[in-house]
Amino acid sequence: MLRLDLTSEPRWLDLGHGVRLRVTPLTTALMVASRSDAAVEALPETASDEEQALVFAKAIARRAVAAWEGVGDADGTPVPVTPAGIDALLEVWPIFEAFQAVYVSKGLLLDAEKNASAPSPTGALAGATATASPAARRARTARRG
């Protein structure tokens, strides 16, 4: 059974390492906008699945993250949320993995279920990475096609 959460309020996600993100709900509009992101569209056909997953996650995060806690500069001074800051934050592997697992994968798993696919049995992170790339590829193919 699909459970609808009609709340449109942002919520806090704990990504570990003292980092929390306040994100808007992962909606169809957010996913469509992310698939049309310039960085996603600029990916070459030869981009690896991992590269596609990272670029797509950054595109989603730039649209979804409204605030954060636990993110600072080299001196530990808190920094404001910016698109460049979000991209830099997702370059930190444990943060990227957590963001994929607790935010991105939930939307992508529903997409996979409607296509009669299932995430990898090795864990949510493997499933999220594997399903993110076909979505980005489908988006690029649809735009070209």
SERO-4910 file (N, C-alpha, C, O; in steps of 0.05 Angstrom, whole numbers):
BEGIN
 pado doro    nc1    nc2    nc3   cac1   cac2   cac3    cc1    cc2    cc3    oc1    oc2    oc3
  Met    A     17    -23      0      0      0      0     18     25      0     37     26     15
  Leu    A     11     43    -17     25     69    -18     13     87      3    -11     92      3
  Arg    A     30     98     20     20    116     41     27    145     33     50    152     29
  Leu    A      6    161     30     10    188     22     15    206     46      0    205     66
  Asp    A     36    221     45     42    241     65     37    268     53     53    278     37
  Leu    A     15    280     60      6    305     47     19    329     60     11    352     53
  Thr    A     37    325     78     51    347     91     70    360     72     87    347     60
  Ser    A     68    386     68     86    400     50    107    416     66    122    431     54
  Glu    A    108    411     92    127    425    109    155    413    107    158    389    105
  Pro    A    175    430    106    203    419    107    207    403    133    194    408    153
  Arg    A    225    384    132    232    369    156    262    365    158    277    367    139
  Trp    A    271    360    182    300    356    188    308    327    183    294    309    191
  Leu    A    330    324    170    343    298    166    369    297    180    385    315    177
  Asp    A    374    277    196    400    274    209    417    256    192    411    233    187
  Leu    A    440    268    182    458    253    165    482    242    179    500    231    167
  Gly    A    483    245    206    506    236    221    528    256    221    527    276    207
  His    A    548    251    237    572    269    239    564    297    248    578    316    242
  Gly    A    541    300    261    532    326    271    519    343    249    513    366    254
  Val    A    513    331    226    501    346    204    472    340    202    463    317    202
  Arg    A    456    361    201    427    359    196    419    378    174    429    400    171
  Leu    A    401    368    157    391    384    135    361    388    138    347    369    144
  Arg    A    351    412    133    323    417    132    315    416    102    324    433     87
  Val    A    299    397     95    292    393     66    262    394     62    246    388     79
  Thr    A    256    403     37    228    403     29    221    374     21    239    358     15
  Pro    A    196    367     20    188    340     12    198    334    -17    199    352    -34
  Leu    A    204    309    -21    214    300    -48    189    296    -65    177    274    -65
  Thr    A    182    316    -80    158    316    -97    164    310   -126    188    310   -134
  Thr    A    144    305   -141    147    301   -170    160    326   -183    178    324   -199
  Ala    A    150    349   -175    161    374   -186    191    377   -180    206    385   -198
  Leu    A    199    370   -156    228    371   -149    244    352   -166    266    358   -176
  Met    A    234    327   -169    248    307   -185    250    316   -215    271    313   -227
  Val    A    228    326   -226    228    335   -254    248    358   -258    263    358   -277
  Ala    A    248    377   -239    266    399   -241    295    389   -239    313    399   -253
  Ser    A    300    370   -222    327    360   -218    337    345   -243    360    347   -250
  Arg    A    319    331   -256    326    317   -281    333    336   -303    348    329   -322
  Ser    A    322    360   -302    328    381   -322    351    399   -314    357    418   -328
  Asp    A    364    393   -292    386    409   -282    409    410   -303    414    390   -316
  Ala    A    421    433   -306    443    436   -326    465    416   -322    476    405   -342
  Ala    A    472    410   -297    494    391   -292    486    363   -300    502    347   -311
  Val    A    461    355   -296    451    329   -304    450    327   -335    459    307   -346
  Glu    A    440    348   -348    439    348   -377    467    348   -389    470    338   -412
  Ala    A    487    359   -376    514    360   -387    530    334   -383    552    332   -394
  Leu    A    519    315   -369    533    290   -365    537    276   -392    518    274   -408
  Pro    A    561    267   -398    566    253   -423    553    225   -421    549    214   -400
  Glu    A    547    214   -444    535    187   -446    553    166   -432    543    146   -422
  Thr    A    579    172   -431    598    153   -420    601    156   -390    618    142   -378
  Ala    A    586    174   -377    589    178   -348    583    152   -334    564    138   -341
  Ser    A    598    146   -313    594    122   -297    568    125   -281    558    147   -277
  Asp    A    558    102   -272    534    103   -255    539    119   -230    521    134   -220
  Glu    A    563    117   -219    570    131   -194    570    162   -199    560    177   -183
  Glu    A    582    170   -222    582    198   -228    554    209   -233    547    231   -224
  Gln    A    538    194   -247    510    202   -251    495    204   -225    480    224   -221
  Ala    A    499    185   -207    485    186   -181    493    211   -165    476    224   -153
  Leu    A    518    217   -165    528    241   -150    517    267   -162    507    284   -147
  Val    A    518    269   -188    508    294   -201    478    297   -197    469    319   -192
  Phe    A    463    275   -198    435    276   -194    428    283   -165    410    299   -160
  Ala    A    442    271   -146    438    277   -118    443    306   -112    429    319    -96
  Lys    A    464    317   -123    470    346   -119    448    363   -131    440    383   -118
  Ala    A    438    356   -154    416    371   -166    391    371   -148    378    392   -145
  Ile    A    385    348   -137    363    346   -119    368    363    -94    350    378    -85
  Ala    A    391    360    -82    398    374    -57    397    404    -61    388    419    -43
  Arg    A    407    414    -83    406    443    -88    378    454    -88    374    478    -81
  Arg    A    359    438    -95    331    447    -95    317    441    -69    298    455    -61
  Ala    A    325    421    -54    311    412    -30    321    424     -4    305    428     14
  Val    A    347    429     -2    358    438     24    352    467     29    359    485     14
  Ala    A    337    472     51    330    499     59    347    510     81    351    534     83
  Ala    A    359    492     97    376    501    119    393    477    128    387    454    120
  Trp    A    414    483    143    430    461    154    441    469    181    442    492    188
  Glu    A    450    448    195    464    451    220    488    433    219    487    412    207
  Gly    A    509    442    232    533    425    234    551    427    210    568    410    206
  Val    A    548    448    194    565    452    170    580    478    174    568    499    177
  Gly    A    607    476    173    623    500    177    647    501    159    653    482    145
  Asp    A    661    524    160    685    527    144    709    513    158    705    499    178
  Ala    A    733    517    147    757    504    158    762    511    187    774    495    202
  Asp    A    753    534    196    756    542    224    733    534    242    734    539    266
  Gly    A    713    521    230    690    512    246    668    533    249    649    529    263
  Thr    A    670    555    234    650    575    235    627    567    217    631    560    194
  Pro    A    602    566    228    579    559    211    577    575    186    583    599    186
  Val    A    570    562    164    568    575    138    539    574    128    525    555    135
  Pro    A    530    594    113    503    593    102    500    572     80    520    564     67
  Val    A    476    563     75    470    545     54    473    559     27    460    580     23
  Thr    A    489    548     10    492    559    -18    493    534    -37    499    512    -28
  Pro    A    487    538    -62    490    516    -81    518    504    -81    521    480    -82
  Ala    A    539    521    -80    566    511    -80    572    495    -54    586    475    -54
  Gly    A    561    505    -32    564    492     -6    551    465     -6    562    445      5
  Ile    A    527    463    -18    513    438    -19    529    418    -36    532    395    -28
  Asp    A    539    427    -59    556    409    -75    580    399    -60    587    376    -61
  Ala    A    593    417    -45    617    410    -29    610    390     -7    624    371     -2
  Leu    A    587    395      6    578    377     27    574    348     16    581    329     29
  Leu    A    562    346     -7    557    319    -18    582    306    -29    581    283    -37
  Glu    A    604    320    -30    629    308    -38    641    292    -14    660    276    -18
  Val    A    630    296     10    638    280     33    623    254     33    599    253     36
  Trp    A    638    232     28    626    206     23    604    198     44    582    191     35
  Pro    A    610    199     70    589    190     89    563    207     87    541    197     92
  Ile    A    567    233     81    544    250     79    528    244     54    503    243     55
  Phe    A    542    240     32    528    232      7    513    206     11    489    204      3
  Glu    A    526    186     23    512    160     28    487    164     44    466    152     38
  Ala    A    489    179     66    466    184     83    444    199     69    420    192     72
  Phe    A    451    219     53    431    234     38    416    216     19    392    217     16
  Gln    A    431    199      5    419    180    -14    400    161      1    378    156     -8
  Ala    A    409    151     24    393    131     39    368    143     51    347    130     50
  Val    A    370    166     63    347    176     79    329    195     63    307    201     72
  Tyr    A    338    205     40    321    224     25    317    215     -4    294    210    -12
  Val    A    338    213    -20    336    207    -48    324    180    -54    306    177    -70
  Ser    A    333    160    -40    324    132    -46    294    128    -42    282    112    -55
  Lys    A    282    143    -23    253    139    -19    237    146    -44    219    131    -51
  Gly    A    244    167    -57    230    174    -82    237    155   -105    220    148   -121
  Leu    A    262    147   -106    271    130   -128    261    101   -124    256     87   -144
  Leu    A    258     92    -99    247     65    -95    219     63   -104    211     43   -115
  Leu    A    203     84   -100    175     84   -110    176     83   -141    160     69   -153
  Asp    A    194     98   -153    197     97   -182    204     69   -192    193     60   -212
  Ala    A    222     56   -178    230     29   -185    207      9   -182    204     -9   -198
  Glu    A    191     12   -160    169     -6   -156    148     -4   -178    137    -24   -186
  Lys    A    143     20   -188    123     22   -209    133      9   -235    117      3   -252
  Asn    A    159      6   -238    171     -7   -261    176    -37   -256    191    -49   -272
  Ala    A    165    -48   -235    168    -76   -228    197    -83   -223    206   -105   -228
  Ser    A    213    -64   -213    241    -68   -206    243    -67   -175    225    -57   -162
  Ala    A    264    -78   -165    268    -77   -136    297    -67   -131    314    -72   -148
  Pro    A    301    -54   -108    328    -46   -102    346    -70    -97    336    -92    -91
  Ser    A    371    -67    -98    391    -88    -93    387    -99    -65    382    -83    -46
  Pro    A    388   -125    -62    385   -136    -35    409   -131    -17    408   -138      6
  Thr    A    430   -118    -27    453   -113    -10    450    -88      7    468    -81     22
  Gly    A    427    -74      5    422    -51     22    411    -28      8    410    -26    -17
  Ala    A    401     -9     24    387     14     12    406     31     -4    398     43    -25
  Leu    A    431     33      4    450     50    -11    455     39    -39    457     54    -58
  Ala    A    458     13    -40    463      0    -66    439      4    -84    441     10   -108
  Gly    A    415      1    -73    391      5    -88    388     34    -97    380     39   -120
  Ala    A    394     53    -80    392     81    -87    411     88   -110    403    102   -128
  Thr    A    435     79   -108    454     86   -129    446     74   -155    449     86   -176
  Ala    A    437     49   -155    430     35   -180    406     47   -193    404     48   -217
  Thr    A    386     57   -177    362     68   -189    365     97   -197    350    107   -214
  Ala    A    385    111   -186    389    139   -193    399    142   -221    390    160   -235
  Ser    A    416    125   -229    428    128   -256    408    124   -278    408    140   -297
  Pro    A    391    103   -278    372    100   -299    353    124   -301    345    132   -323
  Ala    A    346    136   -278    329    159   -279    342    182   -294    330    196   -310
  Ala    A    367    187   -288    382    208   -302    385    202   -331    382    219   -348
  Arg    A    390    176   -338    392    168   -366    366    172   -380    365    182   -403
  Arg    A    344    163   -368    317    166   -380    311    195   -385    300    202   -406
  Ala    A    319    213   -366    313    241   -370    329    252   -393    318    267   -409
  Arg    A    355    245   -396    371    254   -418    360    243   -445    358    258   -465
  Thr    A    352    218   -445    342    206   -469    316    219   -478    311    224   -501
  Ala    A    298    224   -459    272    237   -465    276    265   -477    261    273   -494
  Arg    A    296    279   -467    301    306   -477    312    305   -505    307    323   -521
  Arg    A    327    285   -512    339    283   -538    320    272   -559    322    276   -583
  Gly    A    300    257   -549    285    242   -566    262    246   -580    253    227   -594
***
